[in-house]
Amino acid sequence: MAVKKLTGLSGIDNRQEDAALEVGGKAPSLHLRDAVNVDFTDSGRIKMRDGIQQVCSIPFKHLWQSNLHGDCFAALDGDWVKINPNTWDYEILTAGVAHGVIQHQVLNNRVVMCSDHGLYLHDGQSSYPLCLDTPASPMLYFSGEGSILPGDYSVAVSWLRDGQESALSESLKINSRDKQSLHVNFPLCLNPSITHVRLYITEQNGGELRQIEDYPISELSIHIPSMPNLGRAATYQHLSPMRPGRYLKLWRGRLITVQRNVLYFSEAMAFHLTDERYNFLQFPQRITFVEPVDGGIWVGQVDHVSFLRGVDPKDMTQERKPTTRPIEGSSGMLKSDMISPEISQGADTAIWLAENGYNIGTSQGQIIEIQSSHLNNISGKSAQLVGLGEKVIAVVN
């Protein structure tokens, strides 16, 4: 039987005819229909794939390691836990909040976790909800002697925690028919991390809420005999706590989350708040991945991929790209030094797995189907992309 010497191997090809799998010329190569338990080297040779072994019997889910701190986090029986990857010991950070698919993001040197239950923050010492509940409206009444002029006034409050301010309560209007004193009964606070309540009021017959003062949360009510000097205008009026969801990302000073086919943005540099009137974008199909880049945001759909071009949610435009179906959850980011300068354009680049292999989405909105001439019919219900050395590996379900 004749023995044929194999040339350099160029990977898998399930699209072309058998006769086209072998390439001659000065740089001969050979594509394979399938290869099991082997890796291809840069020189076109094959080597046995490294084996794996079970290192832990604890059923951790959604493991994630911070590239900044090296800390490892996961979900375990509905609890958010921090893991020592050397010993696989763990500590519970917050119990009962890690339901559904949990995802993580480094935010201002801290770690934020998003689950169906909400958004939570770990600062290295303790863990607590990222968002603050919006307080109820205060109770108001005028009485006794005072120097507050007759007219209409509106009053609202917000909670404070370590310099972080919640959204404002609904403003409550009250009318004074004579010079009187204002009494304010603050709403009940059940969050032990809240330290102060901030009070806002309008000028006589005015419409703009302006800050009066911050009061310790232990103060249940205050008495204001005369109109105080008013401070800055309220900035968090008409806002709400940031929505939780899937595909947690950080983009241009905003957090991004997804619920079904809607993309939600936090306020700029106020990650715990969102404006539900404007800070969202709706898509025609369910969103299957999100990857922000310099020029916009790559958004996976059920049967295609869209690019949101722009730098502000109010001005972004949706561009539908003519691509094959991406596999849900199969996206990631490539550092600019991992691929050629022509592709990276000097910026980080998105990558995802589709029916025709890996697709690259550049920072300026171009798609490069790097394996489409050789691969086809890749399918799966969902996938997870991980980096291992200089390789990108997709685990497909």
C-alpha positions as YAML, in Angstrom:
chain: A
units: angstrom
residues:
- id: 1
  name: MET
  ca: [0.00, 0.00, 0.00]
- id: 2
  name: ALA
  ca: [1.37, 3.40, -0.95]
- id: 3
  name: VAL
  ca: [2.32, 5.70, 1.89]
- id: 4
  name: LYS
  ca: [1.58, 9.38, 1.46]
- id: 5
  name: LYS
  ca: [3.54, 11.93, 3.45]
- id: 6
  name: LEU
  ca: [1.29, 14.53, 5.02]
- id: 7
  name: THR
  ca: [2.00, 18.19, 4.35]
- id: 8
  name: GLY
  ca: [1.32, 20.92, 6.86]
- id: 9
  name: LEU
  ca: [-2.19, 20.72, 8.32]
- id: 10
  name: SER
  ca: [-4.37, 23.83, 8.12]
- id: 11
  name: GLY
  ca: [-7.29, 22.83, 10.32]
- id: 12
  name: ILE
  ca: [-10.84, 21.69, 9.62]
- id: 13
  name: ASP
  ca: [-12.79, 22.18, 6.38]
- id: 14
  name: ASN
  ca: [-16.35, 20.85, 6.07]
- id: 15
  name: ARG
  ca: [-17.42, 23.00, 3.11]
- id: 16
  name: GLN
  ca: [-15.23, 22.23, 0.09]
- id: 17
  name: GLU
  ca: [-15.06, 19.12, -2.05]
- id: 18
  name: ASP
  ca: [-12.55, 16.41, -1.17]
- id: 19
  name: ALA
  ca: [-10.29, 17.36, -4.06]
- id: 20
  name: ALA
  ca: [-9.97, 20.92, -2.74]
- id: 21
  name: LEU
  ca: [-8.77, 19.90, 0.72]
- id: 22
  name: GLU
  ca: [-5.17, 19.56, -0.42]
- id: 23
  name: VAL
  ca: [-3.34, 22.68, -1.57]
- id: 24
  name: GLY
  ca: [-0.13, 22.36, -3.58]
- id: 25
  name: GLY
  ca: [2.47, 24.86, -4.66]
- id: 26
  name: LYS
  ca: [5.32, 26.36, -2.69]
- id: 27
  name: ALA
  ca: [3.38, 26.17, 0.56]
- id: 28
  name: PRO
  ca: [1.45, 22.91, 0.43]
- id: 29
  name: SER
  ca: [-1.17, 22.24, 3.07]
- id: 30
  name: LEU
  ca: [-4.00, 19.88, 3.85]
- id: 31
  name: HIS
  ca: [-7.37, 20.47, 5.48]
- id: 32
  name: LEU
  ca: [-9.11, 17.74, 7.47]
- id: 33
  name: ARG
  ca: [-12.75, 16.81, 7.69]
- id: 34
  name: ASP
  ca: [-12.47, 16.16, 11.42]
- id: 35
  name: ALA
  ca: [-9.84, 15.93, 14.15]
- id: 36
  name: VAL
  ca: [-10.41, 14.61, 17.66]
- id: 37
  name: ASN
  ca: [-8.30, 15.32, 20.75]
- id: 38
  name: VAL
  ca: [-5.52, 17.09, 18.82]
- id: 39
  name: ASP
  ca: [-4.34, 20.67, 18.40]
- id: 40
  name: PHE
  ca: [-2.72, 22.21, 15.34]
- id: 41
  name: THR
  ca: [0.57, 24.03, 15.79]
- id: 42
  name: ASP
  ca: [1.60, 27.18, 13.90]
- id: 43
  name: SER
  ca: [3.87, 25.05, 11.72]
- id: 44
  name: GLY
  ca: [0.99, 22.82, 10.59]
- id: 45
  name: ARG
  ca: [1.79, 19.83, 12.76]
- id: 46
  name: ILE
  ca: [-0.51, 18.14, 15.22]
- id: 47
  name: LYS
  ca: [-0.02, 17.33, 18.87]
- id: 48
  name: MET
  ca: [-2.16, 15.57, 21.41]
- id: 49
  name: ARG
  ca: [-4.50, 17.89, 23.24]
- id: 50
  name: ASP
  ca: [-3.73, 18.27, 26.93]
- id: 51
  name: GLY
  ca: [-5.97, 16.15, 29.11]
- id: 52
  name: ILE
  ca: [-8.28, 17.47, 31.81]
- id: 53
  name: GLN
  ca: [-9.08, 16.29, 35.28]
- id: 54
  name: GLN
  ca: [-11.71, 17.13, 37.84]
- id: 55
  name: VAL
  ca: [-10.26, 19.46, 40.48]
- id: 56
  name: CYS
  ca: [-13.35, 20.07, 42.60]
- id: 57
  name: SER
  ca: [-16.62, 18.28, 43.38]
- id: 58
  name: ILE
  ca: [-18.47, 21.42, 44.55]
- id: 59
  name: PRO
  ca: [-21.10, 22.38, 41.90]
- id: 60
  name: PHE
  ca: [-19.99, 25.96, 41.26]
- id: 61
  name: LYS
  ca: [-21.72, 27.73, 38.36]
- id: 62
  name: HIS
  ca: [-20.77, 30.70, 36.16]
- id: 63
  name: LEU
  ca: [-17.16, 30.93, 37.36]
- id: 64
  name: TRP
  ca: [-15.39, 34.19, 36.57]
- id: 65
  name: GLN
  ca: [-11.92, 35.46, 37.44]
- id: 66
  name: SER
  ca: [-11.03, 39.13, 37.62]
- id: 67
  name: ASN
  ca: [-8.11, 40.01, 35.35]
- id: 68
  name: LEU
  ca: [-7.36, 42.93, 37.66]
- id: 69
  name: HIS
  ca: [-7.34, 41.24, 41.07]
- id: 70
  name: GLY
  ca: [-7.11, 37.55, 40.20]
- id: 71
  name: ASP
  ca: [-10.09, 36.89, 42.49]
- id: 72
  name: CYS
  ca: [-12.51, 34.17, 41.41]
- id: 73
  name: PHE
  ca: [-16.29, 34.39, 41.85]
- id: 74
  name: ALA
  ca: [-19.19, 32.03, 41.18]
- id: 75
  name: ALA
  ca: [-22.72, 31.01, 42.11]
- id: 76
  name: LEU
  ca: [-23.35, 28.12, 44.49]
- id: 77
  name: ASP
  ca: [-26.90, 27.02, 45.39]
- id: 78
  name: GLY
  ca: [-28.20, 30.55, 44.83]
- id: 79
  name: ASP
  ca: [-25.42, 32.22, 46.86]
- id: 80
  name: TRP
  ca: [-22.78, 34.57, 45.48]
- id: 81
  name: VAL
  ca: [-19.39, 33.18, 46.55]
- id: 82
  name: LYS
  ca: [-15.70, 34.01, 46.28]
- id: 83
  name: ILE
  ca: [-13.40, 31.08, 45.54]
- id: 84
  name: ASN
  ca: [-9.77, 30.34, 46.30]
- id: 85
  name: PRO
  ca: [-8.74, 28.63, 43.02]
- id: 86
  name: ASN
  ca: [-5.73, 27.00, 44.68]
- id: 87
  name: THR
  ca: [-7.67, 25.13, 47.36]
- id: 88
  name: TRP
  ca: [-11.25, 25.53, 46.03]
- id: 89
  name: ASP
  ca: [-12.38, 26.76, 49.42]
- id: 90
  name: TYR
  ca: [-15.02, 29.46, 49.23]
- id: 91
  name: GLU
  ca: [-16.72, 32.17, 51.27]
- id: 92
  name: ILE
  ca: [-20.31, 33.34, 50.84]
- id: 93
  name: LEU
  ca: [-20.43, 37.01, 49.87]
- id: 94
  name: THR
  ca: [-24.22, 37.44, 49.70]
- id: 95
  name: ALA
  ca: [-26.73, 34.67, 50.28]
- id: 96
  name: GLY
  ca: [-29.74, 34.03, 48.06]
- id: 97
  name: VAL
  ca: [-29.00, 36.55, 45.29]
- id: 98
  name: ALA
  ca: [-27.18, 34.50, 42.60]
- id: 99
  name: HIS
  ca: [-30.17, 33.14, 40.70]
- id: 100
  name: GLY
  ca: [-30.28, 32.54, 36.97]
- id: 101
  name: VAL
  ca: [-27.22, 33.33, 34.87]
- id: 102
  name: ILE
  ca: [-24.86, 35.57, 36.83]
- id: 103
  name: GLN
  ca: [-22.23, 37.76, 35.20]
- id: 104
  name: HIS
  ca: [-19.43, 39.97, 36.50]
- id: 105
  name: GLN
  ca: [-17.61, 43.15, 35.59]
- id: 106
  name: VAL
  ca: [-14.76, 45.17, 37.10]
- id: 107
  name: LEU
  ca: [-16.10, 48.60, 38.04]
- id: 108
  name: ASN
  ca: [-13.81, 51.24, 39.54]
- id: 109
  name: ASN
  ca: [-11.47, 48.58, 40.99]
- id: 110
  name: ARG
  ca: [-14.43, 46.74, 42.50]
- id: 111
  name: VAL
  ca: [-16.41, 43.77, 41.22]
- id: 112
  name: VAL
  ca: [-20.07, 44.11, 40.30]
- id: 113
  name: MET
  ca: [-22.27, 41.03, 39.85]
- id: 114
  name: CYS
  ca: [-25.57, 40.97, 37.97]
- id: 115
  name: SER
  ca: [-28.22, 38.28, 38.43]
- id: 116
  name: ASP
  ca: [-31.98, 37.96, 38.14]
- id: 117
  name: HIS
  ca: [-32.12, 39.22, 41.72]
- id: 118
  name: GLY
  ca: [-30.26, 42.50, 41.14]
- id: 119
  name: LEU
  ca: [-26.83, 44.16, 40.97]
- id: 120
  name: TYR
  ca: [-24.32, 43.61, 43.78]
- id: 121
  name: LEU
  ca: [-20.91, 45.08, 44.52]
- id: 122
  name: HIS
  ca: [-17.85, 43.59, 46.25]
- id: 123
  name: ASP
  ca: [-15.15, 46.03, 47.39]
- id: 124
  name: GLY
  ca: [-12.67, 43.45, 48.67]
- id: 125
  name: GLN
  ca: [-14.01, 43.57, 52.22]
- id: 126
  name: SER
  ca: [-17.79, 43.42, 52.04]
- id: 127
  name: SER
  ca: [-20.61, 42.96, 49.55]
- id: 128
  name: TYR
  ca: [-23.81, 44.97, 49.20]
- id: 129
  name: PRO
  ca: [-26.43, 45.97, 46.60]
- id: 130
  name: LEU
  ca: [-25.14, 48.40, 44.00]
- id: 131
  name: CYS
  ca: [-28.47, 50.21, 43.76]
- id: 132
  name: LEU
  ca: [-30.39, 52.09, 46.42]
- id: 133
  name: ASP
  ca: [-34.17, 51.88, 46.65]
- id: 134
  name: THR
  ca: [-36.06, 55.04, 45.80]
- id: 135
  name: PRO
  ca: [-37.55, 56.52, 49.00]
- id: 136
  name: ALA
  ca: [-41.21, 57.22, 49.46]
- id: 137
  name: SER
  ca: [-42.42, 60.82, 49.57]
- id: 138
  name: PRO
  ca: [-42.07, 62.66, 52.89]
- id: 139
  name: MET
  ca: [-45.06, 63.81, 54.93]
- id: 140
  name: LEU
  ca: [-45.46, 67.60, 55.13]
- id: 141
  name: TYR
  ca: [-47.52, 70.14, 57.03]
- id: 142
  name: PHE
  ca: [-47.35, 73.84, 57.94]
- id: 143
  name: SER
  ca: [-48.04, 75.04, 61.47]
- id: 144
  name: GLY
  ca: [-47.23, 77.69, 64.04]
- id: 145
  name: GLU
  ca: [-45.33, 80.86, 63.58]
- id: 146
  name: GLY
  ca: [-42.59, 81.13, 61.00]
- id: 147
  name: SER
  ca: [-41.24, 83.20, 58.16]
- id: 148
  name: ILE
  ca: [-41.87, 80.93, 55.17]
- id: 149
  name: LEU
  ca: [-43.88, 83.09, 52.76]
- id: 150
  name: PRO
  ca: [-47.32, 82.05, 51.54]
- id: 151
  name: GLY
  ca: [-47.38, 80.05, 48.29]
- id: 152
  name: ASP
  ca: [-46.90, 76.63, 46.79]
- id: 153
  name: TYR
  ca: [-43.83, 74.49, 47.63]
- id: 154
  name: SER
  ca: [-42.73, 71.05, 46.49]
- id: 155
  name: VAL
  ca: [-40.52, 68.78, 48.62]
- id: 156
  name: ALA
  ca: [-38.64, 65.55, 47.83]
- id: 157
  name: VAL
  ca: [-35.97, 63.42, 49.50]
- id: 158
  name: SER
  ca: [-33.23, 60.93, 48.53]
- id: 159
  name: TRP
  ca: [-31.13, 58.38, 50.45]
- id: 160
  name: LEU
  ca: [-27.35, 58.64, 50.85]
- id: 161
  name: ARG
  ca: [-24.75, 55.91, 51.38]
- id: 162
  name: ASP
  ca: [-21.01, 56.67, 51.36]
- id: 163
  name: GLY
  ca: [-21.52, 59.60, 49.01]
- id: 164
  name: GLN
  ca: [-23.85, 57.64, 46.72]
- id: 165
  name: GLU
  ca: [-27.26, 59.21, 46.22]
- id: 166
  name: SER
  ca: [-30.45, 57.38, 45.32]
- id: 167
  name: ALA
  ca: [-33.10, 58.55, 42.89]
- id: 168
  name: LEU
  ca: [-35.41, 61.23, 44.22]
- id: 169
  name: SER
  ca: [-38.76, 60.38, 45.73]
- id: 170
  name: GLU
  ca: [-41.88, 61.72, 44.10]
- id: 171
  name: SER
  ca: [-42.18, 65.39, 44.96]
- id: 172
  name: LEU
  ca: [-45.04, 66.37, 47.27]
- id: 173
  name: LYS
  ca: [-46.69, 69.76, 46.86]
- id: 174
  name: ILE
  ca: [-47.98, 71.74, 49.80]
- id: 175
  name: ASN
  ca: [-49.56, 75.21, 50.06]
- id: 176
  name: SER
  ca: [-49.05, 77.81, 52.78]
- id: 177
  name: ARG
  ca: [-51.63, 80.58, 53.14]
- id: 178
  name: ASP
  ca: [-49.73, 82.54, 55.76]
- id: 179
  name: LYS
  ca: [-46.22, 82.93, 57.15]
- id: 180
  name: GLN
  ca: [-45.64, 79.58, 58.83]
- id: 181
  name: SER
  ca: [-43.11, 76.87, 59.69]
- id: 182
  name: LEU
  ca: [-42.66, 73.72, 57.61]
- id: 183
  name: HIS
  ca: [-42.59, 70.28, 59.26]
- id: 184
  name: VAL
  ca: [-41.12, 67.34, 57.35]
- id: 185
  name: ASN
  ca: [-41.57, 63.71, 58.44]
- id: 186
  name: PHE
  ca: [-39.04, 61.54, 56.62]
- id: 187
  name: PRO
  ca: [-40.10, 58.17, 55.12]
- id: 188
  name: LEU
  ca: [-39.22, 54.95, 56.90]
- id: 189
  name: CYS
  ca: [-35.83, 53.51, 55.86]
- id: 190
  name: LEU
  ca: [-35.26, 49.74, 56.15]
- id: 191
  name: ASN
  ca: [-31.77, 49.65, 54.59]
- id: 192
  name: PRO
  ca: [-29.14, 49.61, 57.36]
- id: 193
  name: SER
  ca: [-26.43, 50.86, 54.97]
- id: 194
  name: ILE
  ca: [-28.21, 54.22, 54.46]
- id: 195
  name: THR
  ca: [-26.53, 56.92, 56.52]
- id: 196
  name: HIS
  ca: [-28.30, 60.17, 55.60]
- id: 197
  name: VAL
  ca: [-31.40, 61.59, 53.96]
- id: 198
  name: ARG
  ca: [-31.10, 64.57, 51.61]
- id: 199
  name: LEU
  ca: [-33.91, 67.13, 51.50]
- id: 200
  name: TYR
  ca: [-34.93, 69.17, 48.45]
- id: 201
  name: ILE
  ca: [-37.46, 72.01, 48.17]
- id: 202
  name: THR
  ca: [-38.59, 74.50, 45.55]
- id: 203
  name: GLU
  ca: [-38.62, 78.24, 45.97]
- id: 204
  name: GLN
  ca: [-41.94, 80.00, 46.59]
- id: 205
  name: ASN
  ca: [-44.22, 79.00, 43.67]
- id: 206
  name: GLY
  ca: [-41.14, 77.59, 41.93]
- id: 207
  name: GLY
  ca: [-40.71, 74.41, 39.94]
- id: 208
  name: GLU
  ca: [-37.03, 73.45, 40.42]
- id: 209
  name: LEU
  ca: [-36.14, 71.26, 43.38]
- id: 210
  name: ARG
  ca: [-32.98, 72.47, 45.13]
- id: 211
  name: GLN
  ca: [-31.00, 70.95, 47.95]
- id: 212
  name: ILE
  ca: [-31.47, 72.11, 51.54]
- id: 213
  name: GLU
  ca: [-29.32, 69.84, 53.72]
- id: 214
  name: ASP
  ca: [-28.33, 66.27, 54.58]
- id: 215
  name: TYR
  ca: [-29.73, 64.86, 57.81]
- id: 216
  name: PRO
  ca: [-28.70, 61.70, 59.73]
- id: 217
  name: ILE
  ca: [-31.01, 58.79, 59.00]
- id: 218
  name: SER
  ca: [-31.80, 58.65, 62.71]
- id: 219
  name: GLU
  ca: [-33.70, 61.93, 62.37]
- id: 220
  name: LEU
  ca: [-37.35, 61.07, 61.88]
- id: 221
  name: SER
  ca: [-38.61, 64.60, 61.34]
- id: 222
  name: ILE
  ca: [-37.37, 68.18, 61.15]
- id: 223
  name: HIS
  ca: [-38.81, 71.64, 61.69]
- id: 224
  name: ILE
  ca: [-37.96, 74.47, 59.25]
- id: 225
  name: PRO
  ca: [-39.08, 77.87, 60.64]
- id: 226
  name: SER
  ca: [-37.68, 79.97, 57.79]
- id: 227
  name: MET
  ca: [-36.69, 79.45, 54.18]
- id: 228
  name: PRO
  ca: [-33.07, 78.24, 54.18]
- id: 229
  name: ASN
  ca: [-30.39, 79.04, 51.63]
- id: 230
  name: LEU
  ca: [-30.90, 76.66, 48.73]
- id: 231
  name: GLY
  ca: [-28.08, 74.66, 47.18]
- id: 232
  name: ARG
  ca: [-27.65, 72.89, 43.85]
- id: 233
  name: ALA
  ca: [-30.54, 71.68, 41.75]
- id: 234
  name: ALA
  ca: [-31.63, 68.05, 42.01]
- id: 235
  name: THR
  ca: [-29.84, 65.90, 39.41]
- id: 236
  name: TYR
  ca: [-31.48, 62.51, 40.01]
- id: 237
  name: GLN
  ca: [-35.10, 63.48, 39.56]
- id: 238
  name: HIS
  ca: [-37.22, 61.10, 37.39]
- id: 239
  name: LEU
  ca: [-34.54, 58.37, 37.60]
- id: 240
  name: SER
  ca: [-34.85, 54.76, 38.78]
- id: 241
  name: PRO
  ca: [-32.51, 52.05, 40.10]
- id: 242
  name: MET
  ca: [-30.53, 50.41, 37.29]
- id: 243
  name: ARG
  ca: [-32.24, 47.32, 35.87]
- id: 244
  name: PRO
  ca: [-30.59, 43.91, 36.30]
- id: 245
  name: GLY
  ca: [-30.38, 41.48, 33.39]
- id: 246
  name: ARG
  ca: [-27.99, 39.44, 31.26]
- id: 247
  name: TYR
  ca: [-24.80, 40.33, 29.39]
- id: 248
  name: LEU
  ca: [-23.48, 42.82, 31.94]
- id: 249
  name: LYS
  ca: [-21.00, 45.18, 30.24]
- id: 250
  name: LEU
  ca: [-19.22, 48.47, 30.93]
- id: 251
  name: TRP
  ca: [-19.21, 51.03, 28.09]
- id: 252
  name: ARG
  ca: [-18.18, 54.70, 28.13]
- id: 253
  name: GLY
  ca: [-18.95, 55.23, 31.81]
- id: 254
  name: ARG
  ca: [-22.24, 53.30, 31.69]
- id: 255
  name: LEU
  ca: [-23.35, 49.83, 32.69]
- id: 256
  name: ILE
  ca: [-25.29, 47.81, 30.11]
- id: 257
  name: THR
  ca: [-27.74, 45.00, 30.83]
- id: 258
  name: VAL
  ca: [-30.23, 43.07, 28.68]
- id: 259
  name: GLN
  ca: [-33.77, 41.86, 29.29]
- id: 260
  name: ARG
  ca: [-35.07, 39.78, 26.38]
- id: 261
  name: ASN
  ca: [-34.90, 42.14, 23.36]
- id: 262
  name: VAL
  ca: [-34.21, 45.41, 25.21]
- id: 263
  name: LEU
  ca: [-30.78, 46.90, 25.92]
- id: 264
  name: TYR
  ca: [-30.65, 49.09, 29.07]
- id: 265
  name: PHE
  ca: [-28.03, 51.74, 29.89]
- id: 266
  name: SER
  ca: [-27.23, 53.27, 33.26]
- id: 267
  name: GLU
  ca: [-26.71, 56.98, 33.65]
- id: 268
  name: ALA
  ca: [-23.21, 58.16, 32.74]
- id: 269
  name: MET
  ca: [-20.94, 57.76, 35.81]
- id: 270
  name: ALA
  ca: [-23.99, 57.00, 37.94]
- id: 271
  name: PHE
  ca: [-23.98, 53.22, 37.49]
- id: 272
  name: HIS
  ca: [-26.74, 52.61, 40.03]
- id: 273
  name: LEU
  ca: [-29.34, 54.73, 38.22]
- id: 274
  name: THR
  ca: [-31.11, 54.77, 34.86]
- id: 275
  name: ASP
  ca: [-33.65, 56.95, 33.10]
- id: 276
  name: GLU
  ca: [-36.36, 54.52, 32.03]
- id: 277
  name: ARG
  ca: [-37.78, 57.12, 29.64]
- id: 278
  name: TYR
  ca: [-34.69, 57.28, 27.41]
- id: 279
  name: ASN
  ca: [-31.89, 54.88, 28.44]
- id: 280
  name: PHE
  ca: [-32.94, 51.84, 26.45]
- id: 281
  name: LEU
  ca: [-32.92, 50.50, 22.91]
- id: 282
  name: GLN
  ca: [-35.35, 47.88, 21.63]
- id: 283
  name: PHE
  ca: [-34.42, 45.26, 19.03]
- id: 284
  name: PRO
  ca: [-36.65, 43.19, 16.74]
- id: 285
  name: GLN
  ca: [-35.34, 39.89, 18.13]
- id: 286
  name: ARG
  ca: [-34.09, 38.47, 21.40]
- id: 287
  name: ILE
  ca: [-30.55, 39.65, 22.21]
- id: 288
  name: THR
  ca: [-28.00, 36.81, 22.31]
- id: 289
  name: PHE
  ca: [-24.77, 38.68, 23.16]
- id: 290
  name: VAL
  ca: [-23.41, 42.21, 23.71]
- id: 291
  name: GLU
  ca: [-19.82, 43.38, 23.11]
- id: 292
  name: PRO
  ca: [-18.96, 47.12, 23.31]
- id: 293
  name: VAL
  ca: [-16.08, 48.48, 21.20]
- id: 294
  name: ASP
  ca: [-14.72, 51.97, 20.60]
- id: 295
  name: GLY
  ca: [-17.10, 52.88, 17.78]
- id: 296
  name: GLY
  ca: [-20.26, 51.36, 19.21]
- id: 297
  name: ILE
  ca: [-21.75, 48.09, 20.43]
- id: 298
  name: TRP
  ca: [-22.03, 44.70, 18.73]
- id: 299
  name: VAL
  ca: [-25.40, 43.10, 19.52]
- id: 300
  name: GLY
  ca: [-26.24, 39.48, 18.70]
- id: 301
  name: GLN
  ca: [-29.72, 38.63, 17.45]
- id: 302
  name: VAL
  ca: [-31.36, 35.25, 16.88]
- id: 303
  name: ASP
  ca: [-30.42, 35.03, 13.17]
- id: 304
  name: HIS
  ca: [-28.03, 37.94, 12.57]
- id: 305
  name: VAL
  ca: [-25.80, 40.54, 14.24]
- id: 306
  name: SER
  ca: [-26.41, 44.29, 14.56]
- id: 307
  name: PHE
  ca: [-23.95, 47.11, 15.21]
- id: 308
  name: LEU
  ca: [-25.01, 50.11, 17.29]
- id: 309
  name: ARG
  ca: [-22.95, 52.98, 15.95]
- id: 310
  name: GLY
  ca: [-22.40, 56.01, 18.17]
- id: 311
  name: VAL
  ca: [-21.17, 57.16, 21.56]
- id: 312
  name: ASP
  ca: [-24.44, 58.18, 23.24]
- id: 313
  name: PRO
  ca: [-27.57, 56.02, 23.63]
- id: 314
  name: LYS
  ca: [-29.81, 58.87, 22.44]
- id: 315
  name: ASP
  ca: [-27.96, 59.22, 19.11]
- id: 316
  name: MET
  ca: [-27.03, 55.63, 18.25]
- id: 317
  name: THR
  ca: [-28.08, 54.07, 14.96]
- id: 318
  name: GLN
  ca: [-28.74, 50.36, 14.38]
- id: 319
  name: GLU
  ca: [-26.99, 48.70, 11.45]
- id: 320
  name: ARG
  ca: [-28.09, 45.19, 10.55]
- id: 321
  name: LYS
  ca: [-25.13, 43.16, 9.30]
- id: 322
  name: PRO
  ca: [-25.50, 40.37, 6.70]
- id: 323
  name: THR
  ca: [-24.13, 37.55, 8.86]
- id: 324
  name: THR
  ca: [-24.99, 33.97, 9.68]
- id: 325
  name: ARG
  ca: [-26.71, 33.03, 12.92]
- id: 326
  name: PRO
  ca: [-24.53, 33.63, 16.00]
- id: 327
  name: ILE
  ca: [-24.59, 31.10, 18.83]
- id: 328
  name: GLU
  ca: [-26.08, 32.58, 21.97]
- id: 329
  name: GLY
  ca: [-23.57, 33.69, 24.63]
- id: 330
  name: SER
  ca: [-20.52, 32.84, 22.48]
- id: 331
  name: SER
  ca: [-18.94, 36.30, 22.39]
- id: 332
  name: GLY
  ca: [-15.78, 37.75, 23.90]
- id: 333
  name: MET
  ca: [-13.14, 40.44, 23.40]
- id: 334
  name: LEU
  ca: [-9.69, 40.18, 21.81]
- id: 335
  name: LYS
  ca: [-6.90, 42.52, 22.85]
- id: 336
  name: SER
  ca: [-5.46, 44.54, 19.99]
- id: 337
  name: ASP
  ca: [-2.06, 42.81, 20.27]
- id: 338
  name: MET
  ca: [-3.62, 39.36, 19.71]
- id: 339
  name: ILE
  ca: [-4.54, 40.01, 16.05]
- id: 340
  name: SER
  ca: [-3.06, 41.89, 13.12]
- id: 341
  name: PRO
  ca: [-3.09, 45.72, 13.15]
- id: 342
  name: GLU
  ca: [-5.17, 45.73, 9.95]
- id: 343
  name: ILE
  ca: [-7.99, 43.94, 11.75]
- id: 344
  name: SER
  ca: [-7.68, 45.43, 15.23]
- id: 345
  name: GLN
  ca: [-7.23, 49.03, 13.99]
- id: 346
  name: GLY
  ca: [-5.39, 49.69, 17.25]
- id: 347
  name: ALA
  ca: [-8.35, 48.87, 19.49]
- id: 348
  name: ASP
  ca: [-9.92, 45.87, 21.22]
- id: 349
  name: THR
  ca: [-12.05, 43.71, 18.92]
- id: 350
  name: ALA
  ca: [-15.18, 41.62, 19.43]
- id: 351
  name: ILE
  ca: [-15.30, 37.93, 18.51]
- id: 352
  name: TRP
  ca: [-18.18, 35.44, 18.47]
- id: 353
  name: LEU
  ca: [-18.97, 31.97, 17.17]
- id: 354
  name: ALA
  ca: [-21.48, 31.67, 14.33]
- id: 355
  name: GLU
  ca: [-22.65, 28.98, 11.92]
- id: 356
  name: ASN
  ca: [-19.57, 29.62, 9.75]
- id: 357
  name: GLY
  ca: [-16.94, 29.69, 12.49]
- id: 358
  name: TYR
  ca: [-15.48, 32.61, 14.39]
- id: 359
  name: ASN
  ca: [-16.50, 36.10, 13.31]
- id: 360
  name: ILE
  ca: [-14.59, 39.25, 14.26]
- id: 361
  name: GLY
  ca: [-16.29, 42.60, 14.75]
- id: 362
  name: THR
  ca: [-13.89, 45.53, 14.50]
- id: 363
  name: SER
  ca: [-14.04, 48.69, 16.58]
- id: 364
  name: GLN
  ca: [-15.47, 50.60, 13.60]
- id: 365
  name: GLY
  ca: [-18.29, 48.21, 12.72]
- id: 366
  name: GLN
  ca: [-16.81, 45.88, 10.10]
- id: 367
  name: ILE
  ca: [-17.26, 42.09, 10.24]
- id: 368
  name: ILE
  ca: [-14.51, 39.67, 9.21]
- id: 369
  name: GLU
  ca: [-15.63, 36.06, 8.77]
- id: 370
  name: ILE
  ca: [-12.21, 34.49, 9.24]
- id: 371
  name: GLN
  ca: [-13.30, 30.85, 8.80]
- id: 372
  name: SER
  ca: [-16.30, 31.14, 6.47]
- id: 373
  name: SER
  ca: [-14.50, 29.58, 3.48]
- id: 374
  name: HIS
  ca: [-13.83, 26.37, 5.43]
- id: 375
  name: LEU
  ca: [-16.52, 25.95, 8.11]
- id: 376
  name: ASN
  ca: [-20.29, 25.72, 8.01]
- id: 377
  name: ASN
  ca: [-23.29, 24.26, 9.86]
- id: 378
  name: ILE
  ca: [-21.94, 24.90, 13.36]
- id: 379
  name: SER
  ca: [-24.92, 24.80, 15.70]
- id: 380
  name: GLY
  ca: [-25.72, 24.85, 19.38]
- id: 381
  name: LYS
  ca: [-28.27, 26.11, 21.86]
- id: 382
  name: SER
  ca: [-25.72, 28.27, 23.69]
- id: 383
  name: ALA
  ca: [-21.98, 28.59, 24.15]
- id: 384
  name: GLN
  ca: [-19.35, 30.15, 26.34]
- id: 385
  name: LEU
  ca: [-16.11, 31.61, 25.05]
- id: 386
  name: VAL
  ca: [-12.89, 31.35, 27.07]
- id: 387
  name: GLY
  ca: [-9.28, 32.24, 26.41]
- id: 388
  name: LEU
  ca: [-6.62, 29.62, 27.10]
- id: 389
  name: GLY
  ca: [-3.11, 30.83, 26.43]
- id: 390
  name: GLU
  ca: [-3.17, 32.18, 22.89]
- id: 391
  name: LYS
  ca: [-6.22, 30.15, 21.93]
- id: 392
  name: VAL
  ca: [-9.92, 30.99, 21.92]
- id: 393
  name: ILE
  ca: [-12.09, 28.02, 22.88]
- id: 394
  name: ALA
  ca: [-15.88, 27.89, 22.62]
- id: 395
  name: VAL
  ca: [-17.73, 25.35, 24.77]
- id: 396
  name: VAL
  ca: [-20.97, 24.67, 22.91]
- id: 397
  name: ASN
  ca: [-24.12, 23.15, 24.39]
...
